[in-house]
Each structure stands twice: as C-alpha cells, then as structure tokens.
Amino acid sequence: MAFSDLEQLCFHINEKIGNIKKTLSLRNCGQEPTLKSTLNKIGDEIIVINELLKKLELEIQYQEQTNSSLKELCESLEEDYKDVEHLKENIPSHLPQVTVTQSSFKGSGLDPEEPVKVEEPVPTKKPPKEQRIIKEMPFITCDEFNDVPAYMKSRLTYSQINDVIKEINKAIISKYKILHQPKKSMNSLARNLYHRFIDEETKDTKGHYFIVEADIKEFTTLKVDKKFHMLLNILRHCRRLSECHH
C-alpha cells in the first residue's frame, strides 16, 4: 500500500471517529435538563422549516408548470398573429370593401353633461320609388370549395371561382337594370337589349334570374371557353345555378 493511500485511510478513520465523538457529545447534551428544552424547541423549528421547504418545492413546481404553459400559449399566439397578418395581406379580391365613416363634432361651448337635442330631418315631399333589389349569386365558401371533387376542380383555385361569380353578378345586375328600367328612358342600345332579353324568356326561366352566353360577352370580360365551362360545373355542383335548355 502506498504512503498516500495509507494517509487518506487514516484521515477517513479519524473523520469518522470525530463524528462519533460529536454525536456522543450531543447525545450527552440531550440528557442535561437545562439543554433538553432548548433542543426540543430546535427540533420543533426544524419540523416547521421542513414543512415550509415542502410547500416551497410545491410552489416552485407549480410556477414551473405555469411558466411552461405560458410559453406554449405565447408560441400559439405568435402563430395566430402570423396567420392574421397573412390573411390581412392576402384578402381575396371578391370580398366587399368596408368603408368606415368617422364623424367629428366641433363646439367647445357644449357642456359634456348637458343633453343635446337632435333635430329630426325634414322629410322630402315625395318618397323615392322603391327600387327593385336584384338578387346576386352568393360567393363560394371555403367549406364548399373543399367539398368539390378533385377531378372537377382540376387546377382551379378558390379565388378564381369567386372571381367568376363576381363577373356573373355584374352581368345579372347590368341585364336586370335594363329590364327594370322604364322604356321611355331607354336609348336605342338598351331598347335592343331589352327586346332580346324578352325574346329569350321561356317558361323555365320565368320568375328566375337568368343569363345566356351573349350576356356574358356583353357585360363581362370573361372568355366562354373550356375553363369557363369547368367553372360552371362547379357552380352547378355548389347549387349556385342550374342549366336550362331550349
């Protein structure tokens, strides 16, 4: 055995002997009446501290779990924010534009707690004639687009379908504005179109809004080609229109 190993062994044995002496000394102290009550109080304090440490550990565990949950929530909110920003930057062109009108009132002489009387507008002499509302074709929803069979959609996109609906609505509005227009106010072009519209009426189209290929060419920039007919098939599938044959 090397000298260094023997020295370490002696140090270890002496350390153990020292611990035993301290334990015996403390044990002897516990037998003395003057010190026994003090040691009991110290023991009670140790128990209280131990309970506090347990509560502190539980609190630390709770805070760690809360911190982890908040991190996950923060990551989720960041993803939602990115999605909202993407939607904001890629708003479909077929959605109606919303205009917000702001009203400002100037008048420092008004008491903010004083009720203000609002004068009612004077009614016009003759109310305007009720305008006929032309019903437009509703746009396709995302759920409806997803339900369209893949073979029917081919490479057509959601925006392309709704762009066609926008153009068809343009044709419907233009056509029925002429049909609802008083004949006396029509020019020669509108009168010719009016007579064509009337001639194209059938028992199947009576009471329904309808357009023909000539209306598409007259009032829109759409090309009546193979792609257009594919779009019409999708609109029929989504029950936006039906086809009538003479």
BATI-659838 format. One record per residue (C-alpha): residue number from 1; residue in three letters; x, y, z. Coordinates in steps of 0.001 Angstrom, whole numbers. Layout:
N
VOLUM seq type      px      py      pz
VOLUM NUM  Ala       X       Y       Z
...
This chain:
246
VOLUM seq type      px      py      pz
VOLUM   1  Met       0       0       0
VOLUM   2  Ala    1362    3419    -940
VOLUM   3  Phe    2016    6054    1704
VOLUM   4  Ser    -587    8448     215
VOLUM   5  Asp   -3278    5765     332
VOLUM   6  Leu   -2457    4994    3977
VOLUM   7  Glu   -2609    8685    4793
VOLUM   8  Gln   -6067    9015    3188
VOLUM   9  Leu   -7324    5958    5077
VOLUM  10  Cys   -6116    7398    8374
VOLUM  11  Phe   -7795   10728    7588
VOLUM  12  His  -11066    8937    6805
VOLUM  13  Ile  -10936    6910   10058
VOLUM  14  Asn  -10135    9992   12134
VOLUM  15  Glu  -13053   11849   10487
VOLUM  16  Lys  -15412    9013   11425
VOLUM  17  Ile  -14094    8986   14993
VOLUM  18  Gly  -14620   12742   15199
VOLUM  19  Asn  -18247   12384   14007
VOLUM  20  Ile  -18881    9685   16603
VOLUM  21  Lys  -17455   11914   19356
VOLUM  22  Lys  -19687   14817   18251
VOLUM  23  Thr  -22726   12520   18222
VOLUM  24  Leu  -21964   11230   21712
VOLUM  25  Ser  -21377   14783   22919
VOLUM  26  Leu  -24760   15901   21500
VOLUM  27  Arg  -26397   12824   22991
VOLUM  28  Asn  -24970   13687   26391
VOLUM  29  Cys  -26180   17287   25977
VOLUM  30  Gly  -29699   15975   25376
VOLUM  31  Gln  -29684   14332   28786
VOLUM  32  Glu  -28990   17594   30609
VOLUM  33  Pro  -32253   19209   31853
VOLUM  34  Thr  -31088   22755   31107
VOLUM  35  Leu  -30380   21950   27460
VOLUM  36  Lys  -33194   19449   26812
VOLUM  37  Ser  -35946   22089   26419
VOLUM  38  Thr  -33729   24112   24073
VOLUM  39  Leu  -33047   21064   21912
VOLUM  40  Asn  -36777   20253   21804
VOLUM  41  Lys  -37502   23782   20579
VOLUM  42  Ile  -34797   23429   17936
VOLUM  43  Gly  -36370   20119   16859
VOLUM  44  Asp  -39801   21772   16560
VOLUM  45  Glu  -38291   24604   14498
VOLUM  46  Ile  -36616   22069   12200
VOLUM  47  Ile  -40006   20371   11610
VOLUM  48  Val  -41629   23739   10772
VOLUM  49  Ile  -38775   24626    8402
VOLUM  50  Asn  -39091   21211    6764
VOLUM  51  Glu  -42822   21812    6126
VOLUM  52  Leu  -42062   25234    4677
VOLUM  53  Leu  -39453   23698    2384
VOLUM  54  Lys  -42022   21160    1137
VOLUM  55  Lys  -44518   23959     420
VOLUM  56  Leu  -41774   25929   -1326
VOLUM  57  Glu  -40937   22927   -3518
VOLUM  58  Leu  -44612   22520   -4468
VOLUM  59  Glu  -44851   26238   -5277
VOLUM  60  Ile  -41718   26029   -7442
VOLUM  61  Gln  -43189   23036   -9313
VOLUM  62  Tyr  -46456   24974   -9876
VOLUM  63  Gln  -44582   28035  -11133
VOLUM  64  Glu  -42509   25874  -13495
VOLUM  65  Gln  -45691   24307  -14913
VOLUM  66  Thr  -47304   27748  -15259
VOLUM  67  Asn  -44189   29076  -16984
VOLUM  68  Ser  -44240   26137  -19416
VOLUM  69  Ser  -47951   26703  -20163
VOLUM  70  Leu  -47359   30419  -20747
VOLUM  71  Lys  -44539   29633  -23177
VOLUM  72  Glu  -46833   27302  -25136
VOLUM  73  Leu  -49579   29949  -25124
VOLUM  74  Cys  -47111   32597  -26305
VOLUM  75  Glu  -45961   30365  -29169
VOLUM  76  Ser  -49583   29678  -30125
VOLUM  77  Leu  -50395   33408  -30086
VOLUM  78  Glu  -47373   34136  -32266
VOLUM  79  Glu  -48601   31556  -34801
VOLUM  80  Asp  -52109   33071  -34718
VOLUM  81  Tyr  -50623   36539  -35199
VOLUM  82  Lys  -48661   35333  -38233
VOLUM  83  Asp  -51855   33781  -39664
VOLUM  84  Val  -53786   37027  -39124
VOLUM  85  Glu  -51027   39057  -40772
VOLUM  86  His  -51019   36649  -43717
VOLUM  87  Leu  -54803   36924  -44071
VOLUM  88  Lys  -54583   40713  -43809
VOLUM  89  Glu  -52013   40846  -46610
VOLUM  90  Asn  -53903   38355  -48801
VOLUM  91  Ile  -57532   39468  -48606
VOLUM  92  Pro  -59465   37868  -51505
VOLUM  93  Ser  -60438   40406  -54133
VOLUM  94  His  -64066   39199  -54223
VOLUM  95  Leu  -64787   40276  -50631
VOLUM  96  Pro  -66786   43527  -50340
VOLUM  97  Gln  -64869   46584  -49236
VOLUM  98  Val  -65916   48080  -45898
VOLUM  99  Thr  -65826   51836  -45588
VOLUM 100  Val  -65858   53475  -42166
VOLUM 101  Thr  -67288   56960  -41859
VOLUM 102  Gln  -65991   58998  -38961
VOLUM 103  Ser  -67992   61902  -37596
VOLUM 104  Ser  -66340   64704  -35675
VOLUM 105  Phe  -68164   67310  -33627
VOLUM 106  Lys  -66702   70747  -33052
VOLUM 107  Gly  -68102   73032  -30426
VOLUM 108  Ser  -66206   73846  -27270
VOLUM 109  Gly  -69270   75671  -25906
VOLUM 110  Leu  -71182   72417  -25335
VOLUM 111  Asp  -71373   71053  -21815
VOLUM 112  Pro  -70460   67356  -21949
VOLUM 113  Glu  -73086   66589  -19291
VOLUM 114  Glu  -75789   68712  -20930
VOLUM 115  Pro  -78241   66702  -23111
VOLUM 116  Val  -78112   67767  -26756
VOLUM 117  Lys  -81322   67955  -28742
VOLUM 118  Val  -81080   66450  -32197
VOLUM 119  Glu  -83357   67969  -34805
VOLUM 120  Glu  -85168   65389  -36970
VOLUM 121  Pro  -84561   65763  -40706
VOLUM 122  Val  -87364   67266  -42725
VOLUM 123  Pro  -88969   64540  -44885
VOLUM 124  Thr  -88858   65021  -48647
VOLUM 125  Lys  -92017   65912  -50468
VOLUM 126  Lys  -92282   62595  -52295
VOLUM 127  Pro  -90553   59458  -51096
VOLUM 128  Pro  -88471   57867  -53866
VOLUM 129  Lys  -89936   54873  -55587
VOLUM 130  Glu  -88884   51590  -54064
VOLUM 131  Gln  -86079   50156  -56144
VOLUM 132  Arg  -86191   46527  -57096
VOLUM 133  Ile  -83465   44568  -55413
VOLUM 134  Ile  -81508   42387  -57821
VOLUM 135  Lys  -80502   39202  -56079
VOLUM 136  Glu  -76837   38335  -56601
VOLUM 137  Met  -75216   34904  -56575
VOLUM 138  Pro  -73542   34209  -53177
VOLUM 139  Phe  -69812   33536  -53175
VOLUM 140  Ile  -68475   30031  -52605
VOLUM 141  Thr  -67310   29310  -49045
VOLUM 142  Cys  -64066   27524  -48180
VOLUM 143  Asp  -66009   24501  -46920
VOLUM 144  Glu  -67956   24272  -50172
VOLUM 145  Phe  -64754   24561  -52194
VOLUM 146  Asn  -63139   21762  -50175
VOLUM 147  Asp  -66178   19535  -50831
VOLUM 148  Val  -65874   19912  -54623
VOLUM 149  Pro  -64395   16703  -56116
VOLUM 150  Ala  -60761   16998  -57163
VOLUM 151  Tyr  -61458   15910  -60737
VOLUM 152  Met  -63950   18763  -61060
VOLUM 153  Lys  -61640   21435  -59620
VOLUM 154  Ser  -58563   20363  -61557
VOLUM 155  Arg  -56159   23297  -61049
VOLUM 156  Leu  -58850   25894  -60425
VOLUM 157  Thr  -58468   27886  -57210
VOLUM 158  Tyr  -60950   29225  -54689
VOLUM 159  Ser  -60284   32823  -55780
VOLUM 160  Gln  -60784   32032  -59481
VOLUM 161  Ile  -64236   30575  -58806
VOLUM 162  Asn  -65346   33590  -56786
VOLUM 163  Asp  -63903   35970  -59398
VOLUM 164  Val  -66191   34312  -61960
VOLUM 165  Ile  -69153   34697  -59577
VOLUM 166  Lys  -68296   38396  -59321
VOLUM 167  Glu  -68382   38725  -63134
VOLUM 168  Ile  -71647   36748  -63398
VOLUM 169  Asn  -73207   39044  -60795
VOLUM 170  Lys  -72047   42000  -62874
VOLUM 171  Ala  -73867   40565  -65889
VOLUM 172  Ile  -77034   39867  -63853
VOLUM 173  Ile  -77137   43393  -62414
VOLUM 174  Ser  -76499   45030  -65803
VOLUM 175  Lys  -79158   42910  -67504
VOLUM 176  Tyr  -81903   43366  -64930
VOLUM 177  Lys  -81256   47070  -64524
VOLUM 178  Ile  -82252   47353  -68185
VOLUM 179  Leu  -85271   45082  -67692
VOLUM 180  His  -86410   47194  -64709
VOLUM 181  Gln  -85738   50487  -66497
VOLUM 182  Pro  -88720   52454  -67808
VOLUM 183  Lys  -88936   52062  -71580
VOLUM 184  Lys  -89256   55792  -72133
VOLUM 185  Ser  -85802   56404  -70651
VOLUM 186  Met  -84065   53732  -72774
VOLUM 187  Asn  -81680   54599  -75586
VOLUM 188  Ser  -81585   52536  -78771
VOLUM 189  Leu  -78895   50144  -77478
VOLUM 190  Ala  -80754   49452  -74227
VOLUM 191  Arg  -84030   49011  -76150
VOLUM 192  Asn  -82447   46413  -78456
VOLUM 193  Leu  -81035   44535  -75476
VOLUM 194  Tyr  -84395   44724  -73719
VOLUM 195  His  -86174   43084  -76666
VOLUM 196  Arg  -83529   40367  -76826
VOLUM 197  Phe  -83958   39638  -73128
VOLUM 198  Ile  -87720   39347  -73537
VOLUM 199  Asp  -87391   37046  -76564
VOLUM 200  Glu  -85070   34739  -74607
VOLUM 201  Glu  -87608   34272  -71797
VOLUM 202  Thr  -89065   30758  -71561
VOLUM 203  Lys  -91488   29040  -69213
VOLUM 204  Asp  -88481   27543  -67381
VOLUM 205  Thr  -86811   30907  -66788
VOLUM 206  Lys  -89939   32853  -65871
VOLUM 207  Gly  -89677   34148  -62305
VOLUM 208  His  -85935   33421  -62140
VOLUM 209  Tyr  -82833   35462  -62824
VOLUM 210  Phe  -81093   34022  -65851
VOLUM 211  Ile  -78306   34900  -68253
VOLUM 212  Val  -77116   33456  -71555
VOLUM 213  Glu  -73739   33350  -73257
VOLUM 214  Ala  -74500   36608  -75078
VOLUM 215  Asp  -74966   38359  -71695
VOLUM 216  Ile  -71573   37109  -70511
VOLUM 217  Lys  -69935   38536  -73647
VOLUM 218  Glu  -71960   41773  -73429
VOLUM 219  Phe  -71392   42713  -69803
VOLUM 220  Thr  -68189   40933  -68672
VOLUM 221  Thr  -64604   40309  -69758
VOLUM 222  Leu  -64899   36535  -69296
VOLUM 223  Lys  -63949   34166  -72075
VOLUM 224  Val  -66527   31471  -72731
VOLUM 225  Asp  -64015   28654  -73139
VOLUM 226  Lys  -63345   25189  -71698
VOLUM 227  Lys  -62141   26660  -68393
VOLUM 228  Phe  -65324   28727  -68096
VOLUM 229  His  -67499   25639  -68573
VOLUM 230  Met  -65474   23821  -65894
VOLUM 231  Leu  -66253   26700  -63537
VOLUM 232  Leu  -69943   26471  -64414
VOLUM 233  Asn  -69891   22768  -63487
VOLUM 234  Ile  -68505   23680  -60069
VOLUM 235  Leu  -71201   26337  -59588
VOLUM 236  Arg  -73862   23770  -60513
VOLUM 237  His  -72307   21324  -58060
VOLUM 238  Cys  -72475   24007  -55326
VOLUM 239  Arg  -76096   24792  -56306
VOLUM 240  Arg  -75357   28344  -57328
VOLUM 241  Leu  -77028   27942  -60727
VOLUM 242  Ser  -78903   25465  -62894
VOLUM 243  Glu  -78848   24991  -66650
VOLUM 244  Cys  -81930   25280  -68880
VOLUM 245  His  -82108   24057  -72473
VOLUM 246  His  -84445   25398  -75119
